Amino acid sequence: MRVRVFVRGSVQGVGFRYATVSRAASLALGGWVRNRPDGAVEAVFEGPAERVESMVAWCGRGPSGARVDEVQTSNETPVGEREFRVAFAERPAG
């Protein structure tokens, strides 16, 4: 299973990405997480369905210090990612 997640709220500058890496690694998920220029955090999780679903549920709470207002998800076709990492932030257009 592979899911793309957009988390909105007070989610940047609170350790969200690094807490996500730690939790995803503990679940042996593949994928990545990054800050977006619009203030959201975007992540892709890939692995067994129950572990991906657990990770998505965690994103609804986030680490202490975060305030999650909204989580949007979309399913994607798995590509075989096995490692989880912080990705570079998306650059704004222009």
Secondary structure, 3 states (H helix, E strand, C coil): CEEEEEEEEECCCCCHHHHHHHHHHHCCCEEEEEECCCCCEEEEEECCHHHHHHHHHHHCCCCCCCEEEEEEEEEECCCCCCCEEECCCCCCCC
